[in-house]
Amino acid sequence: MMRIIIKVWKKGHPLLTDEGFPMHILERNSLEVTELTQFYCKRETLFGNVAIELFLLSGKGISVFKLILVNSTSFFLKPKAKTELVKLPLFPPTDTNLSMRFGSLSCPNSNVGASRCHREKTCGRRNQGLRKLKVFMYDLPPEFHFGLLGWKGNKNQTWPSVDSHSRIPSYPGGLNLQHSVEYWLTLDLLASNNPKVGTAVRVQNSSQADIVFVPFFSSLSYNRHSKLHGKEKVSVNKMLQTKLVRFLMARDEWKRFGGKDHLIVAHHPNSMLYARKKLGSAMFVLADFGRYPVEIANLGKDIIAPYKHVVRTIPIGEAAQFDHRPILMHFQGAIYRKDGGAIRQELYYLLKDEKDVHFTFGTYRGDGIRKAAQGMASSKFCLNIAGDTPSSNRLFDAIASRCVPVIISDEIELPFEDVLDYSEFCVFVRASDAVRKGYLLDLLRAIDRYQWTKLWERLKEIAPHFEYCYPSQPGDAVAMVWEAVLRKTSSVQFKRHRKNRFARSEALLKRV
């Protein structure tokens, strides 16, 4: 039987395996060369040359093969034919065309899972044997969820049918869409009886659940019903929150652990204003912590979820490369903001007259979304600057536009940062540095084509993680949120088990 010894060098240094052993001491039984290279190199960046020597040992002696990886193309050098190059397809191309029309449910097929684990540096071994999150969802009346979208079911019907897209109430487009997280999670749970769909599964017994989900469309409630209408003395938004608190406080599921195993989505920074303090023991899904006191919301117990981008997703094949992006940096939005967002005004006066910079006031009304999308798709860098809150949808619009984000927001929290390294596809600039004259321009102009392309290629790889889809796709935003919740539930279960130390024994004594 033929045996193979692999020796891998990058920039003159031997690479190590995940176990910390030099690759040249590893041996494998005979495999196809492509499988070998996939096995050893899929976690390595394809930027910068990587040389691989494969020593094939057989009874007839040793043959030496070399593989040079350059960007996304590999060239295989045949033995004793150093000048003959043969292209070797190391990885299948990844289609990340996950564009969605505003308020649409469609999410074209894509190899999200392959993209997600394209490099083990991203996902490591966290997905090996990953079980589905078990979720108990309250059957709240429709006024808390799809009723807010105008849906009216039959008598005693709580949920719309999700078997056909045409029967599912659509979510309003425009800026409403950016905070639609609870809508996608709820749809995913309603469809979770299909074993091929989703990362979470709905269970009917709360005692079997990892988490208890509260299906309140809180962001839509704020956007549509926070103002008084007619003779109303209390807004619909406040009324629903009051009813929700009353409902939860009366439930045995809430009383059991004081709500610590409950999941509530409050993605709009102004949603759940009246109830957040009373329900603060629950796990929240938020955009950031900008308007929350630390005792109510923090990274220890809560989840940061991405905004739903409002620009269309640029297909990989249509994304412009470095030389075809004439604009150095792009920002279009509100310039005069309060609190931490005052930096926008300072940057505006520093950059507004630069010939290769697009820094203008703009809104998403009218033709604003289309113009913003065109500008970002033509720019090398897209600025994500703190506004009234540390985060904004602009970061996720940039990712969908395949424009390298520049994050200038010192207090920002980012989705899934425990498994994603944003420095691989974003540029971070401290606010104090950004407002120094010439600093930002010098920094971005110093990033050459090679460095920018490295960020851009990684950006395209991770982009599917920020796409909300129905049905959910492996590795999309819905799946990533559920996986983040699953990682958090370990601490919830730890507290639960500690509480049970004496509870069961004491219960037995009561029976005696």
C-alpha positions in Angstrom: 0.0 0.0 0.0 1.3 3.4 -0.9 1.9 5.9 1.9 2.0 9.6 1.6 4.0 12.1 3.7 3.0 15.8 3.4 5.3 18.7 3.9 3.7 22.1 3.7 5.6 25.4 3.6 4.3 29.0 3.6 6.6 31.9 3.2 9.6 29.7 4.1 8.1 28.3 7.4 6.5 24.9 7.9 2.8 25.0 8.6 1.3 23.2 11.7 -1.8 21.1 11.9 -4.6 22.0 14.3 -3.1 19.6 16.8 0.2 21.5 16.7 2.3 18.9 14.9 4.4 19.8 11.9 2.6 18.7 8.7 5.7 16.9 7.3 5.5 14.1 9.9 1.9 13.2 9.1 1.2 10.2 7.0 -1.9 9.2 5.2 -2.9 6.1 3.1 -3.1 6.7 -0.6 -5.7 9.3 -1.5 -6.4 11.5 -4.5 -4.1 14.5 -4.6 -7.1 16.8 -4.6 -8.5 15.2 -1.5 -5.1 15.6 0.2 -4.8 19.3 -0.6 -8.4 19.9 0.5 -7.7 18.0 3.8 -4.6 20.0 4.7 -5.2 23.4 3.1 -8.9 24.3 3.2 -8.3 26.2 6.5 -5.3 28.1 5.1 -5.7 31.4 3.4 -5.2 31.3 -0.4 -3.4 34.6 -0.3 0.4 34.4 -0.4 1.9 31.4 -2.0 1.6 28.0 -0.2 3.9 25.2 -1.4 3.0 21.6 -0.7 5.4 18.7 -1.2 3.7 15.3 -1.4 6.2 12.4 -1.0 4.5 9.2 -2.3 6.4 6.2 -0.9 6.0 2.9 -2.7 8.1 -0.1 -3.4 9.5 1.6 -6.5 10.9 4.6 -4.7 9.8 8.1 -4.0 8.0 10.5 -6.2 7.8 14.1 -5.3 4.8 16.3 -6.2 4.6 20.0 -5.6 1.5 22.2 -5.4 1.6 25.9 -5.5 -1.5 27.7 -4.4 -1.9 31.2 -5.8 -5.1 33.1 -4.8 -8.0 30.9 -5.8 -6.2 28.8 -8.4 -3.9 26.0 -7.8 -1.2 24.7 -10.1 0.1 21.1 -9.8 3.7 20.4 -10.9 4.0 16.9 -12.3 7.0 14.8 -11.2 10.0 15.3 -13.4 8.2 17.9 -15.4 8.9 21.1 -13.6 7.8 23.3 -16.4 4.4 21.7 -17.0 1.6 23.3 -15.2 -1.8 21.7 -14.8 -4.7 23.5 -13.2 -6.1 21.7 -10.2 -9.6 22.6 -8.9 -8.9 22.8 -5.1 -12.3 24.0 -4.1 -15.7 24.2 -5.8 -16.8 27.7 -6.6 -19.1 29.2 -3.9 -22.3 30.8 -5.0 -23.3 33.4 -2.5 -26.1 34.9 -4.6 -28.6 35.2 -1.7 -30.3 38.4 -2.9 -33.7 39.0 -1.6 -36.3 41.5 -2.7 -37.6 43.9 -0.1 -40.1 42.0 2.0 -39.6 38.9 -0.1 -39.2 35.4 1.2 -37.2 34.1 -1.7 -33.6 33.1 -1.0 -31.9 31.5 -4.0 -30.1 28.2 -3.4 -26.5 28.6 -2.4 -23.7 26.6 -1.0 -23.7 28.5 2.3 -22.5 25.6 4.3 -19.4 25.1 2.1 -18.7 28.8 2.3 -19.0 28.8 6.0 -16.5 26.1 6.5 -14.3 27.1 3.5 -11.6 27.7 6.1 -11.6 25.9 9.4 -10.2 29.1 10.9 -13.7 30.5 10.7 -15.7 27.6 12.1 -13.0 25.4 13.6 -14.7 22.3 14.8 -17.6 24.0 16.4 -20.1 22.5 14.0 -19.0 18.9 14.3 -21.9 17.0 15.8 -23.8 20.2 16.4 -27.3 19.3 17.6 -30.4 21.2 16.9 -31.5 23.8 19.4 -34.8 22.6 21.1 -37.2 25.6 21.3 -40.6 25.9 23.0 -42.6 28.7 21.4 -45.6 30.3 23.1 -48.8 30.3 21.1 -49.3 34.0 21.6 -52.4 35.5 20.0 -51.9 36.9 16.4 -52.0 40.5 17.7 -48.5 40.0 18.9 -47.0 38.7 15.7 -48.6 38.1 12.2 -51.6 40.1 13.1 -49.3 43.2 13.1 -48.8 42.4 9.4 -52.6 42.5 8.8 -52.9 38.7 8.8 -56.3 37.3 10.0 -56.7 33.6 10.3 -59.7 31.5 10.8 -61.4 31.3 14.2 -59.0 29.9 16.8 -56.1 29.9 14.2 -52.9 31.2 15.8 -50.4 30.9 13.0 -50.5 31.2 9.2 -49.7 28.2 7.1 -46.0 28.2 6.0 -46.3 25.4 3.5 -46.5 28.0 0.6 -44.8 31.3 0.3 -47.9 32.8 -1.2 -49.8 32.2 2.1 -47.2 33.7 4.4 -47.8 37.4 5.3 -45.0 39.5 3.8 -42.9 41.9 5.9 -43.0 45.6 5.0 -40.0 46.7 3.0 -37.7 49.7 3.3 -36.2 50.5 6.7 -38.8 48.4 8.4 -37.1 45.3 7.0 -33.8 45.9 8.8 -35.1 45.0 12.2 -37.2 42.0 11.1 -35.2 39.3 13.0 -38.1 38.0 15.0 -40.1 37.4 11.8 -37.5 35.1 10.3 -36.9 33.2 13.6 -40.7 32.6 14.0 -41.1 31.4 10.4 -38.1 29.0 11.0 -39.8 27.5 14.0 -43.1 27.1 12.3 -41.4 25.1 9.6 -39.1 23.2 11.9 -41.2 20.0 11.7 -39.5 19.5 8.4 -36.3 17.6 9.5 -34.3 19.0 6.5 -35.0 22.6 7.5 -33.3 24.8 10.1 -30.9 24.6 13.0 -33.7 24.8 15.6 -36.6 22.5 16.2 -39.8 23.4 17.9 -40.9 21.2 20.8 -44.3 21.0 22.4 -43.2 20.4 25.9 -41.4 23.3 27.6 -39.6 20.9 30.0 -37.7 19.4 27.0 -36.6 22.8 25.6 -33.2 24.5 25.7 -34.9 27.9 25.3 -38.4 29.3 25.5 -39.1 31.7 22.5 -41.5 34.7 22.9 -42.9 35.4 19.4 -43.5 39.1 19.8 -42.7 41.3 16.7 -41.5 44.1 18.9 -39.6 46.1 16.3 -42.6 46.2 14.0 -44.9 47.1 16.9 -42.6 50.1 17.6 -42.3 51.1 14.0 -46.0 50.9 13.2 -47.9 51.4 16.5 -45.8 53.5 18.9 -47.8 56.7 18.2 -51.3 57.5 19.4 -54.1 57.4 16.9 -57.5 58.9 17.1 -58.9 58.8 20.7 -56.3 56.3 21.9 -54.9 57.1 25.4 -52.3 54.3 25.2 -50.5 53.3 22.1 -50.9 49.8 20.7 -47.2 49.2 21.2 -47.4 50.0 24.9 -50.6 48.1 25.3 -49.0 44.9 23.8 -46.0 45.2 26.0 -48.2 45.5 29.1 -50.2 42.4 28.1 -47.0 40.5 27.3 -45.5 41.2 30.7 -48.8 40.1 32.4 -48.9 36.9 30.2 -45.3 35.9 31.0 -45.4 36.6 34.7 -48.4 34.2 35.0 -46.7 31.4 33.2 -45.1 28.5 35.0 -42.3 28.4 32.4 -41.3 32.0 33.4 -41.6 31.3 37.2 -39.5 28.2 36.9 -36.2 30.0 36.3 -37.3 33.7 36.6 -37.3 34.0 32.8 -33.6 33.2 32.4 -34.3 30.5 29.8 -36.6 32.8 27.7 -35.6 34.4 24.4 -37.0 37.8 23.4 -36.1 39.7 20.2 -35.9 43.5 20.6 -33.8 44.4 17.7 -34.9 48.0 17.1 -33.2 50.1 19.8 -36.5 51.6 20.9 -38.5 48.4 21.0 -39.6 46.9 24.3 -39.0 50.2 26.1 -41.8 49.7 28.6 -41.2 46.0 29.3 -37.4 45.6 29.0 -36.7 46.3 32.7 -39.4 43.8 33.9 -38.3 41.2 31.4 -34.5 41.9 31.8 -33.7 38.4 33.1 -34.5 36.9 29.7 -32.0 36.5 26.9 -32.4 39.3 24.4 -31.6 39.4 20.7 -30.5 42.9 20.0 -28.7 45.1 17.4 -26.4 46.6 20.1 -26.4 47.7 23.7 -26.4 51.4 23.0 -29.7 52.1 24.8 -29.6 49.5 27.5 -28.1 49.7 31.0 -25.6 46.9 31.6 -27.7 45.2 34.2 -30.5 44.7 31.6 -28.5 43.8 28.5 -24.9 42.6 28.2 -22.7 40.1 26.3 -22.8 37.7 29.2 -26.4 36.7 28.5 -27.6 38.3 25.3 -27.2 37.9 21.5 -26.2 40.4 18.9 -27.9 39.7 15.6 -27.2 41.3 12.2 -29.6 43.8 10.6 -31.4 42.6 7.5 -29.7 44.6 4.7 -32.0 46.6 2.5 -29.8 46.8 -0.6 -29.8 43.9 -3.0 -27.1 41.3 -2.7 -24.5 41.6 -5.4 -23.9 38.1 -6.9 -20.2 37.0 -6.7 -19.8 37.1 -10.4 -21.0 40.7 -10.7 -18.9 42.1 -7.8 -16.4 44.7 -9.1 -12.8 44.1 -8.3 -10.2 46.7 -7.0 -9.5 48.4 -10.3 -13.1 48.8 -11.2 -14.1 50.6 -8.1 -13.3 54.3 -8.7 -14.5 55.6 -5.3 -12.0 55.2 -2.5 -14.6 55.4 0.4 -18.3 55.8 0.5 -20.8 57.2 3.1 -24.4 58.2 2.5 -26.7 58.9 5.4 -27.6 61.3 8.2 -24.6 63.5 9.0 -25.8 65.5 12.0 -26.3 63.1 14.9 -26.2 63.3 18.6 -24.1 61.5 21.2 -21.4 59.3 19.7 -22.7 60.1 16.2 -21.2 63.6 16.3 -18.1 62.2 14.7 -20.0 62.0 11.4 -20.1 65.8 11.2 -16.4 66.0 11.9 -15.6 63.5 9.2 -17.9 65.2 6.7 -15.9 68.4 6.9 -12.6 66.6 6.6 -13.5 64.5 3.6 -16.3 66.3 1.6 -13.9 67.9 -0.9 -11.7 64.9 -1.6 -12.1 63.9 -5.3 -12.3 60.1 -4.7 -14.5 60.2 -1.6 -18.3 60.1 -1.6 -19.5 61.5 1.7 -23.0 63.0 1.4 -26.3 63.3 3.2 -28.8 60.8 2.1 -31.9 58.8 3.2 -33.4 55.5 2.2 -36.6 57.2 1.0 -37.5 57.5 -2.6 -34.6 56.5 -4.7 -32.2 56.5 -1.8 -31.7 52.7 -1.5 -30.9 52.3 -5.1 -28.4 55.2 -5.1 -26.7 53.9 -1.9 -26.4 50.4 -3.4 -24.8 51.8 -6.6 -22.4 53.9 -4.6 -21.3 51.1 -2.3 -20.9 48.7 -5.2 -18.5 51.2 -6.9 -16.4 51.8 -3.8 -13.4 50.1 -2.4 -14.3 51.0 1.2 -17.7 51.7 2.9 -17.7 53.7 6.1 -19.7 52.4 9.0 -19.7 55.3 11.5 -21.4 55.5 14.9 -24.7 57.3 14.9 -27.4 57.7 17.5 -26.4 54.1 18.4 -23.1 52.2 18.0 -24.4 50.1 15.1 -26.3 50.6 11.9 -27.6 48.7 8.9 -24.9 50.3 6.8 -22.4 47.6 7.8 -24.6 44.8 6.4 -25.5 46.8 3.3 -21.7 47.1 2.7 -21.3 43.3 3.0 -24.1 42.7 0.6 -22.5 45.2 -1.8 -19.1 43.4 -1.5 -17.6 46.7 -0.3 -14.9 46.4 2.4 -16.4 47.9 5.6 -14.4 50.5 7.6 -15.8 50.5 11.2 -15.5 53.7 13.1 -17.5 53.0 16.2 -15.6 52.3 19.4 -18.6 50.9 21.3 -20.0 48.6 18.6 -20.8 45.0 19.3 -20.8 42.6 16.3 -22.8 39.5 15.5 -21.2 36.1 16.0 -17.8 37.6 16.9 -17.1 34.6 19.0 -16.8 32.6 15.8 -16.0 35.3 13.2 -12.9 37.4 13.1 -14.0 40.7 11.6 -10.5 42.0 11.2 -10.2 39.5 8.3 -12.7 41.4 6.2 -13.1 44.8 7.9 -10.9 47.7 8.7 -11.2 49.1 12.2 -10.4 52.7 13.0 -10.6 54.3 16.5 -12.8 57.4 16.5 -10.0 59.5 18.0 -7.7 58.6 15.0 -10.4 59.0 12.4 -10.9 62.7 13.1 -7.2 63.4 12.8 -6.6 65.3 9.6 -5.4 63.0 6.8 -5.3 59.9 9.0 -8.2 58.0 7.4 -7.2 59.0 3.8 -3.6 57.9 4.4 -4.6 54.7 5.9 -7.0 53.6 3.2 -4.8 54.8 0.3 -2.0 52.8 1.8 -4.0 49.5 1.4 -2.9 48.2 -2.0 -4.7 45.9 -4.4 -3.3 42.7 -2.9 -4.2 43.7 0.7 -7.7 44.9 -0.3 -8.3 41.8 -2.4 -7.5 39.6 0.6 -10.1 41.4 2.7 -12.6 41.3 -0.2 -12.2 37.6 -0.8 -12.8 36.9 2.8 -15.8 39.2 2.8 -17.4 37.2 0.0 -16.8 34.0 2.0 -18.6 35.2 5.1 -21.4 37.2 3.4 -24.0 34.3 3.5 -23.9 34.4 7.4 -25.7 37.8 7.2 -28.5 36.7 4.8 -32.0 36.0 6.4 -33.7 33.3 4.4 -36.9 31.3 4.5 -36.5 28.4 4.4 -33.4 28.8 6.4 -30.1 27.7 4.7 -27.2 26.1 6.6 -25.0 28.9 7.8 -27.4 31.8 7.0 -28.3 34.5 9.5 -31.2 32.5 11.0 -29.0 29.5 11.6 -26.2 31.6 13.0 -28.6 33.2 15.5 -29.9 29.9 16.7 -26.3 28.6 17.0 -25.4 31.6 19.0 -28.4 31.0 21.3 -27.3 27.3 21.7 -23.9 28.4 22.8 -25.4 30.7 25.4 -27.8 28.1 26.7 -24.8 26.2 28.3 -24.6 28.9 31.0 -28.4 28.9 31.4 -28.3 25.1 32.0 -25.4 25.5 34.3 -27.4 27.8 36.5 -30.5 25.6 36.2 -28.5 22.5 37.3 -27.1 24.3 40.3 -30.6 25.4 41.3 -31.6 21.7 41.1 -28.9 20.5 43.5 -31.3 20.3 46.5 -34.7 20.8 44.8 -35.2 17.2 43.8 -34.1 15.8 47.1 -36.4 18.2 49.0 -39.2 17.2 46.7 -38.6 13.6 47.6 -38.8 14.4 51.3 -42.2 16.0 50.9 -43.5 12.8 49.5 -42.4 10.8 52.5 
